[in-house]
Each structure stands twice: as C-alpha cells, then as structure tokens.
Amino acid sequence: MKDSSNLPTPPVWRYDERHSTLDLRFRYDGHEIWVWISPRPLYCDRGHWQFGVMQAGRMHLDGQDSFPRYFMSLGAAIEEAERWLRWRLAQQTETPYFPALLATAHGRTFVP
C-alpha cells in the first residue's frame, strides 16, 4: 500500500476566481493531482456542490468512481473530498500498460 502522506496536512484549498472553484493541487508519487469543488446551478436537486479529480500521467484516480460527486453543503464536499483522497491514494493507482497486456493475451501478438 502506498503512503498517502503526500496529501498536504492540512490540505490547502485555493479559490480560483476565473473558474469559481476551490482547488487542491499537489504532487503524489511523481504525479500532478488536481481536485476541484464548484457550485452547481441553483435548480439542481442532487446537491449544491460538486467535486471532481483530475491527474496527469498513468494514475487513474477516478476510474470507476463516478465523478463528479454531489453534496448539499460546501463543508461536506470538502470533508468528503479529503477523506476520499486519503483512502484512494493508499490504493493501487497505476494501470498496467494496455498494449503490453494485449500482447500476453492467449499468446496472441498485437501490432500498433
């Protein structure tokens, strides 16, 4: 399991006036990670705030996690984003290189 201590403690959220988002940006295991929280339109009944995550490289933090996620309060969105990050960064985050997996599938050869 990877150590999630690279998540800033306490995390430092910054307001991005241009996009009207709260951003948490940091490096983890050599990868740039960007978590954002933004308001949703007033008519939305699933939540007033949403959070999502983006990363560079071969990390796949959001794979099956279904982002963005919605929350009724900003405090709940921040708390859950931080809790999810601490848990998720402790899991395996690298995805095997797909062509290499194909090449080993049942002895078949695949050419790009």
N, C-alpha and C positions, 0 to 999 in steps of 0.2 A: 504494500500500500504506500502511496506517496504521501509525503508530509505536506499538509496544506498551510504550513506556517508562512508561505509567501503571500498569503492574503493579508494585506495590511491590518494591523490590530491597533486601535480600532480602524476599520475601513474609512477612507477619506472620500466622501462623495463631493463632487463639484457640480455646480449648476452651470449648464451650457445654455446661455441666453439665446443663441442662434437657433437651437433645436427645441428649446423649452424642455430639456431633460435634466435629470440628475444622473451623473456619470460616475462610475467607479472604474478606473483603468489601472491595471497593474500587470506585471510580468509574473508568469508562473512556469517553471520548468523550461525557460527559454522562449515562451510564447506570450504574445500580447493578448490580454483579455480585456474586454470592454463590456461592462454591464450597464444597462440604461433603464431608467424609470421615467415614464412620461404620463401626463394626464390623458384620459380618454374623453371623447366628446360627452357633453352633459346628458345626452339622451341614452347613453349606453347603460343597460341594466345589469350587465355582468360584473361591473366594477368600475370604479372611477379612475384607477391607476393600473398601468401595465408595466411589467418588467420583461426584459429580454437580454440575451447574451450573444456576443459575437467574439470570435477569436481568429487568430491568424495561424497558419501552418496546419499540421496534421491533427491537431486536437479537435475533438468533436464533443464539446460540452453539451450541445443542445440536441444531439442525435434523435432520441425518441422522447424527449422531454416536453414537447409540445409548447413552444413559445409563440407569442408572448403569453404570459400568465397575468390574470386579472385580480385586482384587490379593491376592496371598498375604501381602505384608508391608506394614506401615504406611509404611515408608520408601519402598518402590516406589510406593505410591499417591501420596504427597506429591510425589515427584520427577516422576512422570508427569503429575500434575495441573498442576504448574508448567510443565513442558515443553509440554504441550498448550496451555495458556493463552497462552504466549508466541507459539506458532505461530498459534493461532486468532485472536488479536487483531490479527495482522498481515494477516489476510484480510478480504475484504469482509464486513461484519457486518449491513448494513441490507437488509431485504427490501422490494422495491417494494410500494407500497400496492395490494393486490389489486383493489379495485373500479376503480382507475384503469387497471390492466392490462386488466380485462374490457372497459372502455369502449372501448378501442382495438382489441379483437379483431375483425378482419374487418369493421370499420365498424359493428358492432352497438352498440346502445345498451342499457344496463342501468340500471334504476331501483331505488333501495333500497326 
